[in-house]
Amino acid sequence: MKKVRLVAALAAAMTLAMSTAAMAGTWKLGVTRPNAWWYDNGDGTYPVSQWMWIDGNNDGVAECYYFDNAGWMIASQESPDHWVTNSDGAWTLGGVVQTRNVAQ
């Protein structure tokens, strides 16, 4: 029973570590890379080499985006961990944008 709890706890921790939720940031259009987007966390930082759940329009529903090793959002391509993003950069499964409800 202890092993089951340990495995469940480790799985939950890994899931949380792999993606974060953004609550108060802003999408920014690249100056040095036209048509490229990055996300300003609002505290002087930005996501790098990670997935992030972002509710960009504050409707209580977040979409998940991947940011490369320079902090640029990838769009219409596969992430390093082999997930697909659409033309808006949102993570998709079978062409369906994946979403998560977020607290308002």
Buried (B, 14 or more C-beta within 10 A) or exposed (E): EEEEEEEEEEEEEEEEEEBBBBBEBEBEEBEEEEEBBBBBBEEEEBBEEBBBBBBBEEEEBBBBBBBBEEBBBBBEEEBEEEBBBBEBBBBBEEEEBEBEEBEE
